[in-house]
């Protein structure tokens, strides 16, 4: 035990700097840009399962982010993500659509047609409406369309809505997934839905908004997460760690030890087979650089061994999303 503890402390304490960016000690060789690959990482597949791309300069603009958001209101494309320094090169990403505009689903799919970096897309469709089935059929015809996300609503009791329940079952029929975003209310909803529709893969986004303060996570959050363990069709993204600190001035801690209580709880509950690497970039940029976001998860799971790393950084996302291996990139 002392050996394990000392190794963890060593990993957490090791820092390296590339292009002025401080990293945690995950990779022995770091890269600063796509044309500078890290040594000994060519066989390591790393999927970031939660990014957003959009372009406010389009004639129609964007419904999100708002114009007054000086950090996020700018064109955001894969090239911008890939230009950022990170501990290890990212192989591909699953894009999550935040826009409620129907045709913005097509905008991302059109972008993906020329961007092999995009290996999957989670859309935004109006669940519980007469139009849903037709929209789903349309977009599911594209192999990169891997599911939808719902949230920003009071979910409790909505499974009694037959139209909503029918649409969510239709997702399972298409072998697609459902992301849930929100606070703790999504956990009870996920538990009930996972029981009612066992063929639907459900992904919890952003750790259901847990507060991250370096201490043990709240007991009621742990209790609700524990209830989901018995549902094998539920997965959890490890996005929301830096956001959970509330430090929206970019000062979220870089040291993995600050996040260890939450990560320990998630690992003990779900194991690496049901945990997914996800950055929530560029939203996460408000709290910490992408290098920090990736490095926190990398440090933690590196100490658990290569198999755990591969699960969290690629295989769990493969199981949850069935992301597409695009040969030009992978």
N, C-alpha and C positions, 0 to 999 in steps of 0.2 A: 504493500500500500504506500509506503514512503517513497518507493521508486516511482510509482505512478504519479503521486502528488508532486514530487520534485520535477518530473518531466513536464507536467502541466504548467508548473510555475515557470519553468525555463521557456516553454513555448510562448507563454503569455508575456514574458518579459523581453523576448527577443524582438528587436525592431530593425527594419531596413528602410532606406529611403531611395526612391526613384523619382526623378523629375520634381523634387521638392515635396513629394507626398510621403508621409510616414505610413508604413505598413506594420501590421502585426507580423509574427514570425512564421506564417504558414508555409511560404515557398522558399526554398533555398536559392532559387533564381527567379527574379521578378521580371515582368515586362512592362514597358511604358506605352506601347502602341501596337497595333495589329501586325506591323512588319518587324517586330522585335519579339519573337516567341520565346517563352521561358524554356530553359533547358530541362530535359527529362520530363516534360509534361505533354508530349505529343500523343501519348496514349490515354490521356485523361480527358474524358468528356465532361464538360461543365455546361449545364443548361440553367439559365436564369429564367425561372418560371413566372416572372411577374414584372413586365415593363409596360410603359405607355409611350406611344408615338403619335404625334399630331402636328398640325401646321396652322397656326393662327393667321398666316399671311394669305391663306386661300381666299378667294372672293367671298365665300359664304362664312368665313371665320370659323370659330369653334365654340361649342357651348361650354366647354371646360378645357383648360382652366380659365378663370375670369381674367379680364383685361388688367384689372388692378393688381394681380399677382405678379410682381416684378420678377420673381425667380422663375416661375413656371411658364409664364406667357411668352413663349418664344418657339420657333420651329424646333421640334425634337424628332430626330431620325436615328436609325441604326448607326449611321456613321458617327453621330455625336456620342453615342454610348461607347462604341468601339474605340474611340480616340482616347478614352479615359484610362489612366494607369490603374491596374488591378494586380493583385498577387498572382493570379493565374488567368490565362486567356480564356474567354468565354466562347464556347462552341456555337451556341445558338440560344434563342430566347422564345418564350411564349408571351405574346402580347395580350394584354387585357384591355378591353375597350371601356373607357369611362364615359364616352359620349352617348346620350340617349337617342341621337339622330340615327335612324335606320340605315341610311346610305353611308354612314361612317364605318359600318361594318365592311362594306364593299371597299371603302377607301383603304382600310388596312390590308384587305386581301389583295387589292391591286398593288399596294406597296410590297407585299410579301412576294408577289410574282417575280419581282426583280431583285429581291433581297433574300437569298438563301439563309441568311442569318436568322430569319424568322422561321421557326420550326413548328409553330402552332399559334392559334388565335382563339381567344375566349371572347365571344361576342356579347352584345347588349341588345336583347330582343324583348318586346313587350309581352311578358308572361301573363297568362290569364285573359288574353284577348282573343277575339275571333280570328285575328290575322296571324296569330302566333304560328300555327301549324304550317301555313303557306310560307312564312318567312323562314322557318326552320328548314323546311324542305329545300328552299332556294340556297341558303348558305351552307347547309350540310353537304351539298353536292361538291363543295371544295374540300379536298382532303386536309387542308390546313385548319379548317374550322373545327375546333375540338370541344366546344361547349359554350355555355353562357355564364354570366354572373348576375346575381340579384342581390339587392340590399337596399339600404336607405329607405326602409319601410318597416312598419311594425309587423313582424313575421308571426308573432304568437297567434295561433288560432287560424291562420290563413290556409292551413292544409284542409280545413273544412270547406274551403272554396273549391267546388268541383272543377271549375275551369282551370284554376291554378294547378290543382293536383293532376289533372289530365295532361296538362302541358309538361309538367315535370316527369311524368311517366313516359311521355313521348321522347324526351331527351334520352332516357335509358334505352328505348327502342332503337334509337339511332346510334347507340353505343357512344354517346357523348357525356360530358361531365357538367357538373354544376359547381361554380364558385359561390361562396357566401361571404359577404362583407358586412361588417357592423360590429356592435359590441357583444356583450355576453348573451343577448337575446338570440343570436344566431345559433348558439350551442344547443339549446333545447330544441329549436326548430330542426337542426341537423340530426339530432338523435331520433326524433319522431320520423323525419323523412327517410333516414337511412333504414329504419325498421319497415316503413310502408313500401319503399321502393328499393329493395336490396340490390337491384341491378344497376342502380345509379351511383356513379362515383361522385363523391361530394368532397370538395376541398375548402377548408377553413382558411380564409385570408387574414393576414396581419395579426395572427394570434388572438383574434376576437378582441382586440383593443386592450390587452393587458398592460397595466402599468409596469414599467421596468425601472427599478430604483436600486438595483444591487442587492435587494433582499429577496427572501422567499416570496413567490407570487401569492396572491390572495387565496385563502383556503376555498372560497366558494368557486373561484375560477378553476382551481385544480379539481374540485369535485365535479364540476360540469364537464371538464375535459375528460376526466376518468370515465364518465358515463359513455363517452364516444368510443372508448377503446374496444368495447364489445361489438362495435359496428365495423367490420373489416372493410367496408366500402368508403370509409371516411379517412381523408388525408389532411395534413396540416402544413401550411407554408410557414417557413421561418422568416417571413417578412414581418415588419412591424417592430423589430427589436430596437432600432435607433429611434423610431417614431415614438415608441413607448416611453422613452425617457422624457418626452415633452420639451427637449432642448432644441427648439426650432431656430436657434441662431447658429447651427452647424457645429455645436460643441459636444455632441453625444460622445461618451467615452470610447476609446479605441481598444481598451483592455478587455479581453474576453472574460476575465474574472467578474467584471461588473454584470455581465449577462448570464453568467454560469447558473445561478439559481433557476432562471426560467428555462434555459437549455437543458439543465439536468432534469427538470420536471417533465419536459416534453420527451426527452430521450427515454426516461424511465417508463413513461406512459405508452408511447407509440413505437419506440424503437426507430432506427434510421430507415427502416423499410417503408414507413408511412410519413416521413418528414421530408420536406421539399425546399431546396434552396430557391429563394426568391428575393429580389432586391426592392421592388416597388419603386424603381427609378423611373422618372427623375424626382418623384415626390420625396424619396429618401434623402435627396441631396440637400433638402432644407435642414436636415439633422446631422448628416455626416457625409463625407465623400464616398463614392462607390467602393473605393479600395477598402475603407473601413467596414462597410456593410458586408462585403465578401470575406474579408479577413477574419471577422468575428466568427462566422460560421465555419470557415476553413480551419482556424486554430482549434476550435472545439472538436470537430469531427476527425481532424488529423490525429489527435491524441487517442482516438478510439480505433484507429487502424484503417487500412486502405479500403476494406469492404464497406465500412460505414461511410467513408468519403464518397465512394462511387454510388452508393445508394442515395444519399442526400443530394448530391450534385447532378445526378442524371437518372438513375434507375427508378426512384420513387416518382419522379415527374413522368417517366415513361409509363409506369403503371397507372397513374392517375389520368394523364392526358392522352396517352398514345401519340406523343409528339412524333413528327414525321422526320425520318432520317433523310436529309437532303444531300445527295451524294457529292454535289459540287463543293460542299463545305466540310462534310464529315467523312 
